[in-house]
């Protein structure tokens, strides 16, 4: 059986969930749902990253203990994951006992392999990024991200990152698809070729973190702790366990482009040093702006996912985020773009197609899937386009081309709308010719079959709406296997209800 292991980043708790968080989780959910429908065994992981200096400072500013703060914030991320209908298999918190044990086991494995040594760290550190920076990267007291940096001097354990420069380059040379999009791959290779220095992996100036084994005065650098979550969820340190053996070789990390260095340089080096293979693929998506401006609390333009869904509905929001931009590129959210997708793509194209076809069948074809007569070339052409979706969409998902997945489905929806306008079943209904009545039923059957294909393939994008379409079609079999047999005639239909009401902009 095909397996897939799909992960989001575990989200850092220094702020409330925003559009970027739900974007990654929805993308992961679309992939997870697709592969389940395709018959794969899927594990989908999300969760929260709860340690580190930034969380400790945020808790202090809120007048809470780090644990109380983490519990409260983690619930917000759990709530938003449920709000967006994410079908995760594991929601992992790094404060869980099993995760502490996994992170400490990885540390001990690296130490036993001679990959960790104790020294003193002195250099620039950005608390906001939880990242160390070279002198050459600092400009006017700030990191390349714009985060303020502070000079840190303290005892520290180091990971021998410098020893993994050549093995990492060799690995990426042998696995050209391991980092996508290609621009991110080039960025990582350039960073590695610039030379890797050993990495400070412990802190002593705060205590909110996973304690270093045998030296509890040190806590692990938040990134060695956080990245371990991906194997914690598979039962690490049991490397012979069924889940790690089954899922890790098919691992896909979905991340924001700002954390590519941690995932594509540090994490594979940790894994190789511990005798484990790197993730199969790391896919770094872009950032969202709002009406052309970077989202920030100071500008007051941060988009609240809960409010967005309350205004437009969950499935339209899911569809917009996946359809609006190629996955991997930056994108811009605007109300005008959102309204266009809802009213044009959903209400006009898909919603109108489903409503007028199923209503016509309900009223004029005995409220059941019609029995088709002989198919004409135009019928076979449309059915062939719907049938060809299987191969197109599989390739899209293999490449994480989520926007292309939407586009291919909507091309068939467009063809179906042109077909109904060309075949004019309402005119055939008015005819007194029995042959025209048979032709009408054939046209309606073809349209119902195409709608079934579209509904089954839109389940990963819009699970609730697709389910309603399939309910209205009287379909109980909803995996991709169902499409290997033709739609059965005679299935009774209930009176359809509109799926996507148009949304008018408030003046």
N, C-alpha and C positions, 0 to 999 in steps of 0.2 A: 504493500500500500504506500502511496505517495504520502510524505509527511511535510509539514511546514511549521516552522517556529517563527512567529512574527512578534516583534517587540517594539513598544514605544520607548522613549526615554522615561525613566522614572522622574517625575516632575519635582523640581526643587520647591520647598515650602516657604520661600521668602516673600511670596505674594499670592494673591488670589488667582484662580484659573482665568485665562483669557483666550482670545481667539486662536493664538498659536498652539495652546495646549490641545484644544478640541480638534484642531486641524490634523495634528499628528495622530491622535487617537482615532478619528474618523477614517483617516487613510488606512491605518492598521486594521480597523474593523471591516472596511470594504474588502481588503485583501483576505482577511480571515474568513469572512462569510463566503467570498467567491470560492476559495479552495475547499471549504466544507461542502458546498453545493456540487463541486467537481468530484467529490468522493475522497478527498485527502483527509488524513488525520492531522488536525491542526491544534497547536497550542498558541494562544494569544495572551501576551503578558503586558500589563501596564502597572503603574504604582507610583509611589512617592519616595523621594530622596530626602531624608529627614535629619541628617547630621551636618556638621560643619560649623564654621565660625559665623557664617552669614545667618543661619537659622538661630544660633545662640543669641546673636545680636538682635534679631527680629523679635525673639521671645522676650528679651530683656526690655526692648522698647515697648512691647505690649503689656509689660508688667506680669508676665507669666513665666512659669518654669518652662524649660525647653520641651519637656515631655507633654505638658498640658497644651502648649502652643502647637506641637506637632500633631497631637490628637485632634485638635480643633481644625487645623488646616488640612490634614489628611482627609477628614470627612468631607470638606468642600470638594476635593479632587475626586473622591469616591462618588459624591453626589452628581458631579458634572459628567462623570463617566457613565453613570446610569441615565442621566438626563438625555445624553446623546445616543442612548441605546447601543452602547458598546458591548459587544458579545465576548468580553475578555474571559479567559479561563482562570487567570491568576491576577489578583490585585495585590502587589507585594509592597510592604512597607519595610524600609531598612532598619526600623527599630524592632522588628520581629527577632525573636530568639534564633530562629533557624538561619536568619541572614547574618547575625553576629557570628554564629558558628561557621558559616560558609566563608565569610571574609577572613576570619582568623585562620581557617584551614588553608586558604590560598596564601596568606602571608607566610605561614609556617612552611608551606611547600616551596615558596620562593626562597625563604631563608635557608632551608635545607639544601637547596640547589646552589647556594653560594651567590644568589642574586641580590641580596640585601646586606648592607653594611652600615655601621653607625659612624656619624661624623657631625659636623656643624653646618647648618645652612645659614647663609647670609645672601640676601638678594631681594628683588622686588616681588611683592605679592599683592594681588588685587582681591580683596575680600568679596567684592560683588561678583567676580567671575570664579572665585575659588580656584585661582590659577596663578602659576609662577611665570614671570616674564624675564627675558634677557635684557640686559642694559640697552642693547641695540634696538629693542622693541618699544622702549619708553620714549614718549615725546611730551614735553611740557608737563611732566609729572603724571602722565596717564598711559594706560595700556592701549594697544591698538583698538580695543573695543570702546575706548573712551572712559573706562572705569578708572577711578583714582587708585594709585598704588601706594604701598607703604614699604619701607625698608624693614625687613625681618631678619633678626639674628637669633638663632636658638639651636639647641641640640636637635638632631634629626636623624632618622634612618633614611637611607638612600637606596633606590632601585637602580641596578646597573643598566640603565636605558641605553647608554652609549654602546654596549656590547651587541645591541640588537639592530643597529643601523643597517648592516649588510643583510642579515636574514630577512628583515622587513622588506627591503628593496627587492630581494630575490623572490619573496612570497608574492608581492604585488606584480612583479614582472610575469610570474607564472600564472597569476590569476587576475587578468585584466578587468574582469567584471566585479571584482571584490569591493570596489568603491564606485558609486554612481551618484550623480551624473559625472561625466568625464572631467568637467571642470574641477570638481571637488577632488577627484583622483589626482589630477595634476598638482593641485594645491598641496596635498599630502606628500606626494613624492618630492616636491620642491622643498618642503619643510625638512623631510628626512635627509635629503641630499645636502642640506645646509649644515648638517652635523647635529647629532643628538648628544646632549649632556645628561649625566645621571640625574635622576629625578628625586627630589625630596618627597618622602611618602609618610611623614609623621609630623605631628605638631604637639607642642607642650604648653602653649599659652592659653588653652581652653580645654575643657574636658568632655564636651558634647560630641561624642563619636564612639567608634568601636575601639576598644582598648587593644593596644599592641600586645600579642602574646608574650608572657614573661617580662613585660616592661610596661605596666599600666600607667606610668607617668606620661607615656606617649599615647595619643590617639591617632588612628590611621588618617592620612590625608583623605579628604572626603571622596575624591575620585576613585581611589583604589577600593574603597568601601562601596561606593555607588555602582561602579561598573560590574562588580561581582554579582549584583542582583540577577543578571541574565542567566547565570548558572545556578544561583541559589534556587531559582524557581524550577530547576530541573533536577534538584536533589543533590547538588554538590555539597560535600566532598565525595559522595559515592560515585566515583568516575565510571564504575562498572554498572551503575544503575540503568534500568531500562529507559527512563526518560532522557537522561543525558546522552545515552548511546543513540536513541532514536531521533531526538529533535535537534541536538546541537549541530550535526552536519548540515542541517537545512535552515540554519539561523539567518534571519533578516532583521537587522537593526534599522528602524526608521528613526531619524533624528533631525533636529534643526541644524543648519549649516554652521551655527556658532559653536557647536561642540564636536566638530569633526576631528580636531586634534586629539581629544581625549579618547575618542572611539576608534580612530584609525591609526593612531601611533602608540599611545600608552597601552590601551586595552589589548591589542594583538601581541604586543611585547610581553605583557604580563602572562598572557595565555601560553605563548610559545615557551617562555621561561618555566612555566609550570607543567609543561608537557602536554598541553591541550592545543587543538587547532584553533586558528582565528575564526571569527564569524564568517559565514559564507559570503554575506554581502552587507555592506553598510550603505544606506541610501540617505543622503542629506538633502532635505527640502529647503526651500527658501523662506523668506519672511513676508509677512503681510503688513502693508501700510494701510492707512485709513484716509481716503480722499487725497492720496499722494503724500501724506505726512507719516513719519514714523510714529507708532503708537506710544504714548507715554502718559503717566499719571499727571505730570505737570501741564501737559497740553489738554488734558481732559478728554482725550479721544480714544481711550481704551475701550474696546467693545466687550460688553458683558455677555457671555454666551447664553446665560439664562434668559436675559431680556431679548436677545436676538431670536431665540427659539420661540419665546412667547409671542413675538410679533409676527413671525413668518411661518412658524410651524417647523417641526424637527426635520422632516424629510426634505423640504425645500432648502433648509440650511445645509444639510448634508450634501445635497446635490450641488448647490452653488459652490461650496468649498472644493469639491472634487473636480467640477467641470470648468471653473472660471479660469484656472491657469494650469500650464503643464507642471506636473509634479516634479519638483526639483528647482523651479524658478521662483523668483519673487513675484508677489501679486498685490493688487490693491483692492481693498474692500470699499465699495460705495453703495449708498442706498439705491442709486439709479441702476447700477449693475445687478444688484440683488433683485430689484423689481423686474428688470428685463428677463432674468432667468426664470423667475416665478411665472410671470405672465406670458412670456413667449414660449419658452421651452416646455414648461409644465402645464399651464392652463391651456394654451393654444395648441401646441403640438401633440403632447401625449394625452392630456386630459380630454381634449376635444375629440381626438381619435377614438379613445375608449368609450366615451359617453355616446357619441353619435352612432357608432357601430353596434354597441350592446343594446342601446335603446331601440335601434331599428330592428335588431333581431328579436328583442322582447315583444315589440308591437306587431311585427310583420312576418315572423317566422316561427310562430307557435311557441315563443319563449323558450327555444331550445337551440342547441348548436345544429345548424342546418346540415342536410345531406348534400354533398356537392355533386354536380353533374360532371361532364367531361371538362377537364382543365384546358384552358387556352394558353398560348405562349406567354401572354402578359401575366397570367396567374402563376405559371411555373417560374417566371423570372422573379416575381416578388417573393415567392416561397423559397427560392434558391438564395436570395439575398438574406432572408431571415436564417436559413440553414447555415449559411457561410459565417454567421456571427460566431459560431463556436470556435473556429480556428483563429479568427481575428482577436476575439476577446481573450482567449488563452494566451496568445502572444503578448497582448497588452499587459496582462497581469504578471506574466513571467518577467517583464521589463519594468514593472511598477509604473506603467504609462496610464495613469488613472484618467487623465483628461481624454486620451485617445479612446479609452474604454467607453466613456460617455458618448463621444462623437460618433463612434461606430454604431452604437445603438440608435442614436438620434438620426443617423442617415437612413436607417431602415424605417423609423417612424415617419420621416419625410417622404420616403417612397410610398408608404402605406397611405398617407394623406393624399398624395398625388394620384394613387391608384383609385381610391374611392371617388375622387372628383372626376376621374376619367371614365370610370365604369358606371357611375350614376345609378346605384341600386334603387333610388327613389323613382327614377324614370321607368326602370324595369318593373317596379311594383305596379305602376299605373297602367302598364301595357296589358292588353287583353290576350296576348300570346302566351300559351302555356310554356313555350320554350324560353321566353323572357323571364318567366317566374322561376324556372329552373336555373337560369343564368344568374338571377338575383341571389338565389340560395348559394350558388357556387361562389359568387363574389363575397358574400357575407361569411361563408366558411373560410375562405382564404384570409380575410381580414381577422377573423377570430383566431386563426392559427398564428398569424403574425403577432397579434396582441399577446397571445400566450408566450411566444418566444421572448418578446420584449419584456413582459412582466417577470418571467423567470430570471432573465439576465439583469433586470434592475433591482432584484432583491438585495444584492450587496450594497447598492447605493441608497435605496429608499425602502427598507424592509417593510414598514407598515403599509405604505402606499401600494407596493407591489403585491403584498398579501391581499389587500382589498380588491385589486384587479383580478387576482386569481380566484378569490372567493366569488366574484361576480361572474367569472367564467365557469364556475363549478368545478374547479381543478383542485384535487387533493395531492397529486404527485407533483412535487415542486423542485426536485433536484434536476441537474442537467440531463441525467439519464432519461427523464420523462420526455425529453425532446427527441429521443431516438425513435419514438413511435408517433404516428400522426394523431392529431386531435380527433377524438371520438365524436361522432354525430349523435344527436339525440339527448345530450346532457341538458337537463332543465336549467334555466337561468332565472335568477331573481331580477326584479326591476333595478337597474343600475342607479347609483347616486353619484353626483359629481365629485371628483377627487381633489382638484386643485382650483379653488375659487380664485378669481383674479383679485389682486390687491391694488387698490387705488392709492396713489400718493396723496397724503394730506396736504391741502393747500395752506 
